[in-house]
Amino acid sequence: MATSRTGTATYLRNRRRVLNQARREGLTHCPGYTDPRGVHHPCGVELDYDTPLLPNSAEADHVVEVRHGGTDDVHNLRVLCRQQNLERNRHVAPVPVPLATDFPTSRVW
Ligand SMILES: [Zn+2]
């Protein structure tokens, strides 16, 4: 059983609703997304609603990330291809890794 951060019963139920609705409305291609800076990332790949885990699988993305206070409500979910969903989650709030030069040493070897 999934224990990921998106594994709640509410999310799973609403995910299905969002995907079914998009499909009914004829959304066949990924609309892309707008990041928090307001930059739009276009896409246009043909969505696959039936096969999970492909780069073009349709997924329900959180408009406002859960860790930023977003909910699993249908209004906070939108359809996005898996490729961009993953890409987005990679880019959001990266943990800064300090460079070695941030730790100067006075010792002379
Ligand atoms: Zn996409």
Residues whose N, C-alpha, C, O or C-beta is under 5 A from the ligand:
A	BS01	ZN	C30 G32 C43 G44 C81 Q84
